[in-house]
């Protein structure tokens, strides 16, 4: 039985994927394929390289990623994400998809042609960074003569590479929005509108996955609220354990492995 997992984008909320992956690991659910966008691409790359999820969380908290990101002078964005390359190289030293323990596909948006691209071979780190380049915040990354930005612009939940390949598909989404009772401020309105946009096709994609793990109301957390990293991790871990307990097919796979 081949199990695949898709990891959504979501900024700091992507820490939730690490909590989900830890819960699956704790219960003996073996992942055979991973797809991810943006924060999901980062979490997926670390897990696919055999870095335990909680260790990945400690790496994030301990290294303070923002210290590695530099202003992008004379460019169409605020920050240059490529300056974080040395940090990723320390934990992905082979810098290649082929060097990973689990097959990984990451998405990015070809900004030149306005189309979605799936990366699953060749150099790894710059493609993961490209998948995470939020337009306007991070400078687009050039790969083979083309500019790439965040894959979430066109597909924030890239289930497609797992279809017709995996027997069971697990989805980890970190963008659930609560019902709205009032507007807090302009920032709140803009952030909610952005999330509504990237979540627009989730109802259809829910039909294509076997298990959806989506902690409630994480969408209200700012994508840059790094202080909530550990809290997000454990919220997602608990939600994943609950979903595993409810899902007979996953439980059957776990019991079969134990036997």
N, C-alpha and C positions, 0 to 999 in steps of 0.2 A: 504494500500500500504506500503510494507516494504522496506525501503531504507538502503542499506549497503554502507560503504565506505572503500576503501583500501588505506593505507598510505605507501608510499615507504620509503626505507632507503635513507640516504644522508648526514649524519653528521649535521653540523650546518644548512645546507639547509633544514633540516626537520622542522625548524621553519615555513617554508612555509605552512605546514599542519595546524598550528594554525591559520594562516591567512585565509585559506580555510574554516576551521571549523567555524571561526567567521562569515564569509560571509554567510554560510549556516544557521547559527543560526540567523543572522540578518534578513534573508529572510523567516524565519519560516520553513525551511526544517528540519524535525525531523529525526535524524539518529537512526536506530534500531539495527545495528550491525557494528562493526569495526574490521578490520584486519590490522596488521602493522608489519613492519620489522624495527629493529634498531631504528633510530630516529623516525620512524613512530610508533613503539611500545611505545616509551616514550610519544609522543604527544597523541596517542590513549588512553593510560592509564590515563593520566591527564584529558582528555576530558570525558572519560567514568566515571570518578569519580566526575563529575559535577563541575569541575574547569573551569571557563570561559576562552576561548582561550587567550584573552589579558592579563588576570591575570597570566596565565601560562607563557606567554612571560615575564612579569615583574618578575616572580619568577626566570626564567632562567637568566635574566640580573642582577637581584639583588643578587642572591646567588653565581654567578660565579662558575659553576659546576667544573671547573678545579681545584679550591681550595680544593675540597673534594677528588680529585683523587691523589693517592700516587704512587711513583715509585714501580715497581714490582721487588724487588731484587731476584737474583738467580732463575729467571723464564724465559720462552721463549718469554717475551714481555717487553715493556717499562714501562707500567703503570698497576695499579691494580684498576679496575673499582668497585670492591666490596666495596671499602672504601667509595663509594658514597651512600651506603645503608641508613645511617641515614638521609640523605637529602631527599630521596624518601619516607622514612617512615613518615616524617613530613607531607607529602601531600597525602600519601596513607596509613593511619594509620592501616587500617584493614589488609593490606598486603594479599589480597585474590581476586581472580577473582570473586568470588561470592558476594563480597562486592561492586562491581562496579554497577553503575546505568545503564550502557549499556553493553551488552555482548561484550567481547573482545577476539580476538585470536591473539597471537604473534608467530612469527616464530623464530627458532634458528637452527643452524647447529650442529648436533651431530658429534663432531670432531673425536670421536672414530670410528664410523662406516661410516662416510662420507655421512650422509643422513639428509634430512630436517625433522624437528619436529614441530608440531603445539601444542602450549600450550594454553589451555582455561579454566583450572580449577586448584584448589589447591593454593599454595603460588604464589604470583604475582611478587613481586619486583625483586627477583633474576632471574626470567625468563625474565623479561623485560631487566634487565642488561645483561643477557646472549645473548639476541637478538641483543644487541648493541656492543658486544665485537669484534671490528675490529681486525682480526688476526695480530699479530706482534706489534700492538699498545697496546692492552689491553690483560691482562692475561685471558685465558679461564676460564669459571666458571663451577665448578663441581655441578651437580644436580643428586642426586640418583646414584652416582658412575660413571657418565659419564661427559666428558668435552664438553662444548658447546661454540660456537662462533657465531658471527654475522649471522643472518638468510639471509642477503643479499648475502652471499657467494654462496648460491644455489637458492635463490628466493627473489629478491629485490622488488617484486610487488605481494604479496600473495593474489591473487584474489580468489583462489580455495575455501576457507571456505565460501564465500558468494554465490557461484554458487548453484543453485537449492534451495536456502534459501531465497534470497531477490528478490523482484520484480524489483527494480531499483538498479544498482550498479554505484557508483561514484568512480572515481579514482583520487587520488591526487599524482602526481609525481613531484619531485623536481630536476630532473636530466637532463633536456633538454639541449642538446649541440648545439651550433651554428655551422654553416659551418666553416671549418678550412681554414684560409688563410695563416697562418705561424706558425712555432713552436717558442715559446718564449724561452724555456729552457728545461733542462732534466726533471725537476719537472712537467712542463706542459705536456710533452709527457707521463710520467708515469700516471698522474692523468687522462688524457684523455683516455688512454688505459684501465684503470680500469673502467671508466664510460661506455665505449663501451662494455665492458664485461658484466656489470650488466644490461645494456639496450638491450642486444642482442635479447631478446624475446618480447620486448615491442610492436612490430608491431602486433604480434599474440594476445597479451593480449588486445590491443586496441579494437579488434573485440568483446571482451567479456564484455565490459563495456558500459554503456549508456551515461555517461558524463565523459570526461577526462579533468581535470584541471592541466595544466602543464605550469607554467610561463616560458616564453622564456629565454634561456641562463643562467638559474640558475646553470647549470652544470659547468660553468666557475668559480663559487665561490668555494674557498677551503673549505673542510669539517670542518676546524678548524677556519675559519675566523669569530670569535664571534662578531667582531665590526659591522658586517653587519646584525645582528639578526633582529633589528627592521625594517630595510629597506626590508629585505626578507619577513617579516610578511606582510607589506603593499602592496608589489608587488603582493604577492599571493592573498591577500584579493581582490585587484582590478581585477585580472584575474578571480577569482572565481565569482565575481559579474557579470562580462561580460559573463561568460559561463552560469550562471543561467538565465540571461536575454535572451540568445539565445535558451535555451532548453524549449520547449513547455511542455514536460511532467513534469518537475520540477515546472514550473510556474503554471501548473494546480494543482499540489499538494498543492502549497502555497495558491492559491486562494480557493481551497476546504477547507483548514484548516481555513482560515479567515471567510468563510461563516458559 
